[in-house]
């Protein structure tokens, strides 16, 4: 067996042992798994659902372009309660794909649960049977490997005619984008099965992708860095020892580098995976910059304490690497805020993410990094990939794509996003605020970046819907909308497929 096969096999075995050990500890925990649902006015946004959604036409308004044909797919936690037990953290719910098809000015919706092993076992049992990231359940089954706990509830990406439903701690699941049938677990080679695989792969420009997985419960914080080819073959994998077990959700890239933000929220000990993470500002944060051609070529950059789920664009210019990130001052959004959304148990709302640009010297590695703040509250950043260039000959400044995301206004409840925002390279901002009671989800750029499509939930009118904007003018409001009297569970990430 070559070194790579030996390494991955060893990691897989360690993973199974650690999961089994951790599960045994959880079985003896005395904490109650039951917590009441929120009674707040926005509670319906996190009620969850119990069954698939059959096809239904949406009511349309405005001017949907005649050539606007394709499919929006979104993923998120949907099953949040069974047999009187309710999950305590938004991350826990079973994944469900929401499909919106657009053809000839008409919009249709259907939704289906992803048939993970966990979901199928619990459907047959009529009760939760596995502990989750943030909840202990009654009468749990032991977890034998990562995929026993896999909810496939975080993101979707197109891959070789199918769609991959992604989690963070285990395998991707293959989904047929038309029927939404689950086609099985995706693996990239026998020795790589069931390893952690993040929900935010990045394209490599050659039909393949970069991705990573993190593993913390074995006592040594590790990141597994993957380069997967266009035929689903694992071209490279590198084990990287991390200085601290930071929670790591996404990353960014330049033409030459992969960039990771390691915040001050670190894995230690706890009854659940979420409980095990602690906010340790004294540790600070770090930026890890890795050369794409040689994973062993790494640059570590110290930063002040912070926390981030998502990055925007990264680019290199003038001997520096520049990274956009949605930066929180602490990790309360994950450790407390997402439990509050489900339970409404009185804990104060968590802090908000601000769009920042981190500038790191590459030519002078002893120089300190700088963080430039935009003053714009933003999450779920989106941009047109490949827009960036080396810079403008006239100004010498980098040309980067406008960044789109969601934000919250002073009138939003529980800190939920109620606005679509845009900021360009010059710092000019645009904003569209939805009506009271509307929660805005992650926007997606479509039609080559000319338009922005965003889904939303109106918990006051018991409706779900979509709005289409011209990407250059959010202030003008949506050019077209579609809505239905159907409450969809709020989700995380999605993708667009052209017809």
Secondary structure as GFF3:
##gff-version 3
##sequence-region A 1 499
A	DSSP	alpha_helix	3	27	.	.	.	ID=ss1
A	DSSP	three_ten_helix	43	46	.	.	.	ID=ss2
A	DSSP	beta_strand	53	57	.	.	.	ID=ss3
A	DSSP	beta_strand	59	62	.	.	.	ID=ss4
A	DSSP	beta_strand	70	79	.	.	.	ID=ss5
A	DSSP	beta_strand	81	82	.	.	.	ID=ss6
A	DSSP	beta_strand	85	86	.	.	.	ID=ss7
A	DSSP	three_ten_helix	90	92	.	.	.	ID=ss8
A	DSSP	beta_strand	94	103	.	.	.	ID=ss9
A	DSSP	beta_strand	106	113	.	.	.	ID=ss10
A	DSSP	alpha_helix	117	125	.	.	.	ID=ss11
A	DSSP	three_ten_helix	146	148	.	.	.	ID=ss12
A	DSSP	beta_strand	155	159	.	.	.	ID=ss13
A	DSSP	beta_strand	162	166	.	.	.	ID=ss14
A	DSSP	beta_strand	172	175	.	.	.	ID=ss15
A	DSSP	beta_strand	182	186	.	.	.	ID=ss16
A	DSSP	three_ten_helix	190	192	.	.	.	ID=ss17
A	DSSP	beta_strand	202	203	.	.	.	ID=ss18
A	DSSP	beta_strand	209	215	.	.	.	ID=ss19
A	DSSP	beta_strand	222	228	.	.	.	ID=ss20
A	DSSP	beta_strand	234	241	.	.	.	ID=ss21
A	DSSP	beta_strand	252	253	.	.	.	ID=ss22
A	DSSP	beta_strand	257	262	.	.	.	ID=ss23
A	DSSP	beta_strand	265	267	.	.	.	ID=ss24
A	DSSP	beta_strand	277	279	.	.	.	ID=ss25
A	DSSP	three_ten_helix	281	283	.	.	.	ID=ss26
A	DSSP	beta_strand	285	291	.	.	.	ID=ss27
A	DSSP	beta_strand	294	303	.	.	.	ID=ss28
A	DSSP	beta_strand	307	317	.	.	.	ID=ss29
A	DSSP	beta_strand	320	328	.	.	.	ID=ss30
A	DSSP	alpha_helix	332	332	.	.	.	ID=ss31
A	DSSP	pi_helix	333	337	.	.	.	ID=ss32
A	DSSP	alpha_helix	338	343	.	.	.	ID=ss33
A	DSSP	beta_strand	354	361	.	.	.	ID=ss34
A	DSSP	beta_strand	370	377	.	.	.	ID=ss35
A	DSSP	beta_strand	379	382	.	.	.	ID=ss36
A	DSSP	beta_strand	403	407	.	.	.	ID=ss37
A	DSSP	beta_strand	419	423	.	.	.	ID=ss38
A	DSSP	beta_strand	429	433	.	.	.	ID=ss39
A	DSSP	beta_strand	438	446	.	.	.	ID=ss40
A	DSSP	three_ten_helix	447	449	.	.	.	ID=ss41
A	DSSP	beta_strand	451	458	.	.	.	ID=ss42
A	DSSP	beta_strand	463	470	.	.	.	ID=ss43
A	DSSP	three_ten_helix	474	476	.	.	.	ID=ss44
A	DSSP	beta_strand	480	484	.	.	.	ID=ss45
A	DSSP	beta_strand	494	498	.	.	.	ID=ss46
###
